[in-house]
């Protein structure tokens, strides 16, 4: 488990931030972050803030200690690394008891300065970009905000899609039972996705498509495809009865039932292509995973 609660006895009077740096051996940046996020408590379980003077007793520090399962980056430079994430792996912990995520490998291999530049859903496989230092993190995140990346996905969808289509529908939070969901709405934020058919399987009535999101809304490709009656195969949230979705999110759906209801054991969405320019050099990456791997 990456989150560990560690106890440290107070043997001399110090400000809490100095104690974290000098005794616990944290960086100043991490020490201040833990204090802001209420991860430092005293022996009476009171959250400590910057400037608090420690005199006696002990403090407890909730620290993220990464583990590794051997997942190596597909490519790396001194400033960034690119991982080819398998389906089913979370990119970061959703709760403190989450046992292993891509963030474990990132911090284990590159240290506390390393950060996710962008995210993909747990069941989406494919390329995830990681900054290895604060400079690269700032530049790359600004590039994403300015839409200076070309991202392409492959998706297997229900029904036949014969022609290329540009989906230009605003997206906002769902008004239904499932708060995790998003929906198309005139009151939402601008959202645009280009969809191009690649191959049609007549027997299964499924189309393999390429999806290029021009904006970065939550669940954008999933929402847009479902909105034109081409739900992604294996999607356990969109285009389904909300009672099923609610049970799925509470881990009350067996794998066989999920397969029967959604059409696959995973979300059939794959981030296969990433292109960008960094420090005047152009990079083009393609995933090495087969679309159905994982």
C-alpha positions as CSV (number, residue, x, y, z in Angstrom):
1,X,0.0,0.0,0.0
2,X,1.6,3.3,-1.1
3,X,0.1,5.5,1.7
4,X,1.8,4.8,5.0
5,X,1.3,6.5,8.4
6,X,4.7,7.0,10.1
7,X,5.4,8.2,13.6
8,X,8.2,10.5,14.7
9,X,9.1,11.4,18.3
10,X,9.8,15.1,19.0
11,X,13.0,15.5,20.9
12,X,13.7,19.2,20.5
13,X,11.6,22.3,19.9
14,X,11.2,23.1,16.1
15,X,8.7,24.5,13.7
16,X,6.8,21.7,12.1
17,X,8.1,22.5,8.6
18,X,11.7,22.5,9.8
19,X,11.1,19.2,11.6
20,X,9.7,17.6,8.4
21,X,12.8,18.7,6.5
22,X,15.5,18.1,9.1
23,X,14.2,15.0,10.9
24,X,11.8,13.3,8.5
25,X,14.1,14.2,5.6
26,X,11.3,15.5,3.3
27,X,11.9,18.1,0.7
28,X,10.6,21.6,1.5
29,X,8.1,21.3,-1.3
30,X,6.7,18.0,-0.1
31,X,6.7,19.1,3.5
32,X,4.5,22.2,2.7
33,X,2.3,20.1,0.4
34,X,1.6,17.6,3.2
35,X,0.8,20.4,5.7
36,X,-1.6,22.0,3.2
37,X,-3.3,18.6,2.6
38,X,-3.7,17.9,6.3
39,X,-1.5,14.8,6.3
40,X,0.5,15.8,9.4
41,X,-1.1,15.3,12.8
42,X,0.2,15.5,16.4
43,X,-0.2,12.9,19.2
44,X,-3.7,14.3,19.9
45,X,-4.7,13.7,16.2
46,X,-4.9,17.5,15.5
47,X,-3.9,18.5,12.0
48,X,-0.8,20.7,12.0
49,X,-0.3,23.8,9.9
50,X,2.8,25.6,8.8
51,X,4.5,27.6,11.6
52,X,3.3,25.3,14.4
53,X,5.9,24.9,17.1
54,X,6.6,21.3,18.1
55,X,7.8,20.9,21.7
56,X,7.0,17.4,22.9
57,X,5.1,14.2,22.1
58,X,5.2,12.9,18.5
59,X,3.7,13.6,15.1
60,X,2.3,11.2,12.5
61,X,3.0,11.7,8.8
62,X,0.9,10.2,6.0
63,X,3.4,9.6,3.3
64,X,3.0,8.2,-0.2
65,X,5.7,5.5,-0.6
66,X,5.7,4.2,-4.1
67,X,6.1,0.6,-5.1
68,X,7.1,-1.0,-8.4
69,X,5.8,-3.9,-10.4
70,X,8.3,-3.4,-13.2
71,X,6.4,-1.3,-15.6
72,X,9.0,0.6,-17.7
73,X,8.5,3.7,-19.8
74,X,8.1,3.3,-23.5
75,X,10.5,6.2,-24.0
76,X,12.2,8.9,-21.9
77,X,14.4,11.9,-21.9
78,X,15.9,14.0,-19.0
79,X,12.6,16.0,-18.9
80,X,9.8,13.5,-19.6
81,X,8.8,9.9,-19.9
82,X,6.1,8.1,-21.8
83,X,4.3,5.0,-20.4
84,X,2.1,2.6,-22.4
85,X,-0.5,1.9,-19.7
86,X,-2.4,-1.4,-19.7
87,X,-6.2,-1.4,-19.3
88,X,-7.3,-1.7,-15.7
89,X,-4.5,0.3,-14.1
90,X,-5.4,3.5,-12.4
91,X,-3.2,6.4,-13.1
92,X,-3.3,7.7,-9.5
93,X,-4.9,6.7,-6.2
94,X,-8.6,7.4,-5.8
95,X,-8.6,6.5,-2.2
96,X,-5.8,6.2,0.3
97,X,-6.1,2.4,0.4
98,X,-5.5,2.1,-3.4
99,X,-2.7,-0.5,-3.5
100,X,-1.0,0.2,-6.9
101,X,-1.3,2.8,-9.6
102,X,0.8,4.3,-12.5
103,X,1.8,7.0,-10.1
104,X,3.7,4.4,-8.0
105,X,6.0,3.6,-11.0
106,X,6.4,7.3,-11.8
107,X,7.4,8.3,-8.3
108,X,9.4,5.1,-7.7
109,X,11.5,5.6,-10.9
110,X,11.7,9.4,-11.1
111,X,11.1,10.8,-7.6
112,X,8.7,13.3,-6.0
113,X,9.0,16.0,-8.8
114,X,7.7,13.6,-11.4
115,X,4.0,14.2,-12.3
116,X,1.3,13.1,-14.7
117,X,0.9,15.6,-17.5
118,X,-2.5,14.3,-18.4
119,X,-4.7,11.4,-17.4
120,X,-6.8,8.6,-19.0
121,X,-9.4,6.4,-17.4
122,X,-8.4,3.2,-15.6
123,X,-9.9,1.0,-18.3
124,X,-8.5,3.0,-21.2
125,X,-5.2,1.6,-22.3
126,X,-2.4,3.5,-24.0
127,X,0.0,6.4,-23.9
128,X,0.4,8.6,-20.8
129,X,2.9,11.4,-20.6
130,X,4.9,12.1,-17.4
131,X,7.1,15.1,-16.5
132,X,10.3,14.3,-14.6
133,X,10.9,17.8,-13.2
134,X,9.0,21.0,-12.3
135,X,10.2,22.8,-15.4
136,X,9.0,20.2,-17.8
137,X,5.8,19.8,-15.8
138,X,5.0,23.5,-16.2
139,X,5.8,23.6,-19.9
140,X,4.0,20.4,-20.8
141,X,0.8,21.2,-18.8
142,X,0.7,24.6,-20.5
143,X,1.0,22.9,-23.8
144,X,-2.0,20.7,-23.0
145,X,-4.0,23.7,-21.8
146,X,-3.2,25.4,-25.2
147,X,-4.1,22.2,-27.1
148,X,-0.6,21.9,-28.6
149,X,-0.7,18.1,-28.5
150,X,-2.2,15.8,-31.1
151,X,-3.9,12.8,-29.4
152,X,-5.5,10.0,-31.3
153,X,-7.5,7.0,-29.9
154,X,-8.9,3.8,-31.3
155,X,-12.4,2.7,-30.1
156,X,-14.6,-0.3,-30.9
157,X,-18.2,0.9,-31.1
158,X,-21.6,-0.6,-31.5
159,X,-23.4,-0.5,-34.9
160,X,-22.0,0.5,-38.3
161,X,-20.5,3.9,-38.8
162,X,-20.1,4.5,-42.5
163,X,-18.8,8.0,-42.8
164,X,-16.4,10.4,-40.9
165,X,-18.2,12.7,-38.5
166,X,-17.3,15.7,-36.4
167,X,-19.2,15.6,-33.1
168,X,-19.5,19.2,-31.8
169,X,-21.7,18.9,-28.7
170,X,-21.2,20.7,-25.4
171,X,-20.6,18.5,-22.3
172,X,-21.6,19.0,-18.7
173,X,-22.2,16.9,-15.5
174,X,-25.0,14.4,-15.6
175,X,-28.3,15.2,-13.9
176,X,-29.1,11.6,-13.3
177,X,-28.4,9.1,-10.5
178,X,-24.8,8.5,-11.4
179,X,-22.8,11.6,-10.5
180,X,-19.6,10.3,-12.2
181,X,-21.3,10.5,-15.6
182,X,-21.2,13.4,-18.0
183,X,-23.8,14.3,-20.6
184,X,-24.2,16.4,-23.7
185,X,-26.1,19.6,-23.0
186,X,-26.5,23.1,-24.5
187,X,-25.5,24.4,-21.0
188,X,-22.2,22.5,-21.0
189,X,-18.6,23.4,-22.1
190,X,-17.5,23.4,-25.8
191,X,-16.5,19.9,-26.8
192,X,-15.4,18.6,-30.2
193,X,-14.3,15.1,-31.4
194,X,-13.5,13.9,-34.9
195,X,-14.6,10.3,-35.6
196,X,-13.3,8.3,-38.5
197,X,-14.4,4.7,-39.3
198,X,-11.6,2.2,-39.9
199,X,-13.2,-1.2,-40.2
200,X,-16.7,-2.8,-39.8
201,X,-17.4,-6.3,-38.4
202,X,-20.7,-7.2,-39.9
203,X,-21.0,-10.4,-37.8
204,X,-20.7,-8.5,-34.5
205,X,-22.2,-5.2,-35.9
206,X,-19.2,-3.3,-34.5
207,X,-17.0,-0.6,-36.0
208,X,-13.4,0.1,-35.2
209,X,-13.0,3.9,-35.3
210,X,-10.3,6.5,-34.8
211,X,-11.3,9.3,-32.4
212,X,-9.4,12.6,-32.2
213,X,-10.5,14.9,-29.3
214,X,-9.9,18.6,-30.0
215,X,-11.0,19.5,-26.4
216,X,-10.3,17.6,-23.2
217,X,-13.5,17.1,-21.3
218,X,-14.0,14.3,-18.9
219,X,-15.2,11.1,-20.6
220,X,-15.4,13.2,-23.9
221,X,-15.0,10.4,-26.4
222,X,-17.3,8.0,-24.5
223,X,-20.0,10.7,-24.1
224,X,-19.8,11.9,-27.8
225,X,-19.9,8.4,-29.2
226,X,-22.9,7.4,-27.0
227,X,-24.7,10.5,-28.1
228,X,-24.7,9.4,-31.7
229,X,-25.8,5.8,-30.9
230,X,-22.3,4.3,-31.2
231,X,-21.6,3.4,-27.5
232,X,-18.1,2.1,-27.0
233,X,-18.1,-1.7,-26.5
234,X,-17.4,-2.7,-22.9
235,X,-18.3,0.7,-21.5
236,X,-19.9,0.0,-18.1
237,X,-21.3,3.5,-17.6
238,X,-22.7,5.0,-20.8
239,X,-25.7,3.8,-22.7
240,X,-26.8,1.4,-20.0
241,X,-29.5,1.2,-17.3
242,X,-28.4,3.3,-14.3
243,X,-29.3,0.5,-11.8
244,X,-26.7,-1.7,-13.5
245,X,-24.2,1.2,-13.6
246,X,-24.8,1.9,-9.9
247,X,-24.2,-1.8,-9.0
248,X,-21.0,-1.9,-11.2
249,X,-19.5,1.2,-9.5
250,X,-20.2,-0.5,-6.1
251,X,-18.4,-3.7,-7.3
252,X,-21.6,-5.7,-7.2
253,X,-21.5,-6.9,-10.8
254,X,-19.8,-10.2,-11.7
255,X,-17.4,-10.4,-14.6
256,X,-19.7,-12.6,-16.6
257,X,-22.6,-10.2,-16.2
258,X,-20.5,-7.3,-17.1
259,X,-19.3,-9.1,-20.3
260,X,-22.9,-10.0,-21.2
261,X,-24.3,-6.5,-20.6
262,X,-21.5,-4.3,-22.0
263,X,-20.0,-6.6,-24.7
264,X,-16.5,-6.8,-23.4
265,X,-14.5,-7.3,-20.2
266,X,-13.0,-3.8,-20.5
267,X,-13.7,-0.5,-22.1
268,X,-12.6,-0.8,-25.7
269,X,-10.8,2.5,-25.9
270,X,-7.1,2.9,-26.6
271,X,-4.9,6.0,-26.6
272,X,-2.6,4.9,-29.4
273,X,-1.0,8.1,-30.8
274,X,0.7,11.2,-29.3
275,X,2.5,14.0,-31.1
276,X,4.0,17.3,-29.8
277,X,7.0,19.6,-30.0
278,X,9.1,20.1,-26.9
279,X,12.3,22.3,-26.7
280,X,12.2,22.7,-30.5
281,X,12.1,18.9,-31.1
282,X,9.1,17.1,-32.7
283,X,8.1,13.9,-31.0
284,X,5.7,11.3,-32.5
285,X,4.7,8.2,-30.5
286,X,2.5,5.2,-31.2
287,X,1.5,2.6,-28.6
288,X,3.1,-0.8,-28.9
289,X,0.1,-2.6,-27.4
290,X,-2.3,-4.5,-29.6
291,X,-5.7,-2.8,-29.3
292,X,-7.2,-5.7,-27.4
293,X,-4.2,-6.4,-25.1
294,X,-4.8,-6.2,-21.4
